[in-house]
Amino acid sequence: MKRFMAILLTLAFALSALSLTAVGESTVSLPWKKPPAAGVELNRTWGNLSWHLSLDGVLTVTGEGPMDPLGPDDGWKFYNKESVEAVVISEGITSIGANAFAQAERLTSVTIPSTVTSIGNSAFMDCTSLEEITLPDSVTEIGGYAFFGCESLKSISIPEGVTRI
């Protein structure tokens, strides 16, 4: 009986470590193993987008097309989430990938352009300092848990054209 319980607990633990993804949505693994240090200016390219984290905590994402989904911990490897206070997504980007800014606890503001049509699963999950976000009318899909754990979120405007949440 003890062996059965041990196997059951091991299986439960392994399953709890899996990330949430929608059907047909996959995550990617980043090649970086260590997170960048806090207070360091950063330039990275991933897929078709460029990411720039300035010394004042503004993460600017530029390029065209969809943002690749990230694994739940990849943001720590890609950019230092502890340094991000604002996110600016540039015109031309068409989606915000899964887990893109999840757990960026100091994030207070997000600028989303009118070219974005979808927000991936857990995109802003546990952004505990995020107080307000305005979604452009172009957004038609919002993934599961996109704003889960955003305990400071006081206001969110959901466009009329959203067909899936």
Residue, then its C-alpha position, 0 to 999 in steps of 0.5 A: m500500500k505504501r508503494f502504491m501511495a508513493i507512486l500515486l504521489t510521484l505521478a501527482f507531483a509530475l502532473s502538477a509540474l506541467s504547464l497549461t496550454a490550449v489545444g493546438e498551442s505549444t510552448v518552446s524552450l529557450p536556449w538560455k540556461k541562466p537568467p540575466a542579472a537584474g539592472v542589466e540592459l538586455n537585447r534578445t531576439w526570439g522568433n520573429l520578435s526583438w525584446h529590449l529591456s531598458l535599465d529603467g524597467v521598460l520591456t519593449v517588444t518589436g517585430e511583426g507577426p505572432m509572439d511565440p508561446l513560452g514555457p512557464d519559466d522561460g521568461w526568467k531565462f529570457y529576461n529578468k522578470e524582476s526588472v520589468e515595470a512596463v511592457v510596450i508591445s509594438e504595432g505589427i505584433t499580432s498576438i501575445g504568446a502564452n506565459a509571455f509576461a507571467q510572474a512579472e510581479r513589478l509590472t504596472s503598465v502594458t501597452i498593447p497595439s491595435t494589431v494584437t488579436s489574441i492573448g495567450n494562456s497565462a500571458f499576464m498570470d501573477c502580475t501582482s502589481l498590474e492595476e489596469i489594462t486596456l485591450p484594443d478592439s482588435v482582440t478577439e481571443i483571450g486565453g485561459y488564466a491570462f490575468f489569473g493572480c493579478e490581485s491588484l487589477k482594478s479595471i479591464s476593458i473587454p472589447e465587444g468583439v471577443t469571441r473566446i475567453 
